[in-house]
């Protein structure tokens, strides 16, 4: 059996530009990844199957198996390489669904990594990235599991900057925030947005990181907050915690994050968020 972690994705910033001819938006973002997240395993089998367990399995219980991104990734890879074997896939769903932390995309990326090993597939990084983009705009970046600068609509990737040692507290007030409607609200408010700009992290220091965060934003945050005002309450709690370097919403929401220089501060923040009845976790940032 082969196991993979599907780590939580965090957008340190997300600048959104105009919609493209394919309906996707031009973006500029810096993805970083927590060490913690969903868990995926793949074992040899005659056909493809998927079981889902974990605290957020119920949120996927009404989704047909063939519509789950993990199963779609497996079916696509199997068809592309004419694989006769199957795989018994098991997903431990620890991250909230439709939450802006790339749960489904990270799960699909983990499935691709696991099945490439299980089925002994040889594929270049460029070809794998192109295949991953067919599953979703965030999937190519989620293959990396390290800081990655994202452009295009998610298909243009480059090595992210060096970061200081970081821990994150992630918190979600229990709101699901499907991506499409939030982008629709952005489009209605910005019918002709300029191309997204990319801020520069000048050095791997905490001072430079704070300046970088102050010079950037999440363009979708105000529209997600309008749909779920509790998000603003979460961000306020996170940014007011002792030691917080920065706080904002990730992706299209509803999960928000705060960055810390120490594990203890991140853990205390997660405890404070959980005491409010929110989902929360603290984790080190990989590559930080």
N, C-alpha and C positions, 0 to 999 in steps of 0.2 A: 504494500500500500504506500502511496506517495501522498505527503501532506504539504500544504502550502498555507501561509497566512495571507489573508486579503486585508491589508492594513487600511485604516481610516485615512482618507485623503483630506487635506486641508488646503484651501486656497488662501495663501497669505494675502493676495489681492486678486481682484477679478475686474478687469476693465473690458467693457463690452462695446463693440462697434456695430456697424450696419449688418443687416441680414444679407447673406450671399444668395446667389442664384439657386443654390441647392437647399435654401431655407435655413441653413445653419448660420450662426452669427460669428463674425470675426471677433476674436478675443485676444487679450494678453493676460497671462496669469502666471503665478509661481505656485506650483504644487509641491507640497511637502507631505510626508507620510508619518503617521504614528507607528510605533512598534506593535501596538495592539489593534485588533480588528476581528473580522470574521475568520473562520477556519474552514478549509476545504480539503477533502481527501478524495483520492481516486484509486480504485482497486480494479484489477482485471475482471472482466465479465464478458459474456457473449453479446450483450446488447447494452445500449445506454439506459441508465436509470439515474434518478436524482431523489434523494431524501433530504429534508430540511428539518433541523432541530435548533435548539437555542432559544433565548428569551424573546427574539423577534420573529420566530418561525410563524407565529399566528398571523402576522401581517401579510405573509405570503401564501396563506393556506388556500385562499380562493383563486390564486393565480394558476392557470394551467401549467403543468410542468414544461410543456414545449415553449411557453412564453417566458420562462425564467432565463435570464441572461447566461447563467451557468450552463444550462442545457443547450441554449442557442450556440454558445461558444464551442461546446463539445461537438454538436452536430455539424457546425461549419468546418471545424478542423478535420473532422472525420471525413467529410465529403471532399474537401480540398485535396486531401492526401490519399483518398481511396482506401481508407483503413477498414479492414474487415472486422477487427476486434471491437468490442464495446468497452464500457467502463461503468462501474458502480460509483457514482459520485455522492458524496455526503457534504452538505453545507451546514455549518454551525453558525447561525445568524445571531451575532452579538451586537451588531450596529443597527440603529433604527433605520427604517425604510423611508425613502423619499425625504432624505434629511440633509443633503448637501455635502455628505462626506464620501461620496463615490461608492457606496456600498455595493450596488449592482455591478458597476463598472469594475471595481476592485475584485469582486467575486468572479467576473468573467475573465479578468486577467489572470487570476490565480488558477482558474480552470485551464486556460491555455498553457500556462507554465507547467502544471501538473501533468497534463495529457501529452505534451511534447516529450516529457521524460518517460511517461508510462508507455507510449507508443513508439518511442525512440525515433522521433521525427527530426530531420535536419532542415532548418529554415533560417534564413538570414534575419537579422534584426529589422532591416527595412521591410522585408516581405511580411514579417510577423506584425509590424506596426500597421501596415496597410490592411492586413486581414483584421486586426483588432479594431481599426477605425470603422469597419463595416458593422461592427457590433454596437458602437456608440462612440461619441466624440471624446469621452474621457478615458476610454479603455487603453489606448496606446500609452498615455502617460502613466496609467496605473500599472503597466507592465514593469516600470522602472523601479518603483519603491525607493526612490531617492529624490532629492530636490531636482525639479525639472521645470525649465521655462517653457511655457506652452503658448503657441501662436496659431495662426490660421483659425480653424474651428476646433482645434484640438489635435490635428495631425502633424503640425510642425513643432518638433521638440528639439530642445538643446539643453546641454548640461546646466543645471541650476548653479547659483553662486555658493561659495562656501559659507556656512552658517556657524555662529557660535553654538555652544552646547545649549540645547533647548528642551524643555518639557512643555506639553500643552495640556490644558484642561478643556475638554469638550463638554457641552451641555445642550440639551434639547428639552423644551418645555412640553413635549408630547404632541407637537403639531407636525403633520406631514405636509410637505410643500412640493407638489409636482412641478417639475422644471418648466414645462410648456407654458402654463398660465403666467408664471412670473416673467418669462421672456416676453410674453404677449403684452403684459402691463408696461414693460420697459419700452417696447416698440410703440405703444400708443403714446407714451410720454415723450419719446425721442424718435420721431419719424425719419430724421436724417442725422444720426449721430456721426461724429468724426471717427476716423480710424483710431483704434485703441492705442494708447501710449504705454511704454514700458519703463517703469522707474528702475533705477540702478542701485543695488546694494554696494556701497563703496568699500566695505571691509567686513570681515567676519567678527564684528564686535557688537556688544549690546547697544552701544550708543548709535552706531551706524544702523543697526536693525530698527531701533525706535524711529530714527529719521526716515528710513525707508518706509516703514508702516505709516508714518504721518504724511508721506508724500504720495500715498496710494489709497485705494478704497475698494469697496465691493459695490459695483454699479447696480447690482440686483437687490442689495440690502433694503433700501427704502420701500421697494415694492413688495418684498416678502413681509416686512414689518407691517405694511398697510393691510395685508391679508391675515397676519397673525401678530397682533401688537405685543404679545408676550415675549416675542423675540427681543424687543427693545429692553424689556425688563431683565432678560438673561444677560444681554451684552453689558448693561449697567452693572449688574452684580459682578460679572467677570472683570470688567475694567477697574472696579473699585477694590478688588482683592489685593492685599499686600504683596508686592513683588511683581504684579502684572506689568509686562513690558508693552503689551498692546492687546486689544480685544476687538473682534468684529465677527460678522457672520461668514460662514464658509459656503461657497457655491451659491445655489439658489435657496439655501436654507432647508430646514429651520434650525440646524445646529450652528451654534456659535462657539468660538474658541478664545482662549487667552493664552499668551506665551509667557513662560517663566524661565528664569535661569537656574532654578533648583527644583528637584523632584518634590521636596517637602512642601514647597509653596503650591505647586500644581495639585498635589494630593489634598491639601487643605481646601483649595478652591473647589475641587470635585466634591469634597464632603459637604461644603456649604451649599453647593448647587443641589446635591442629592437631598439635603435636608429640606429643600423647598418642594420636593416631590418631582424633580426633574430627572431625566436620565443624564448621567454624567460619568465621565471617566478621565483619568489622568494617564498620560503615556509620554515616554521620551519620543522626540522627533528623530527619525533616522537621518543620518548624515549631518546632524547638528551637534 
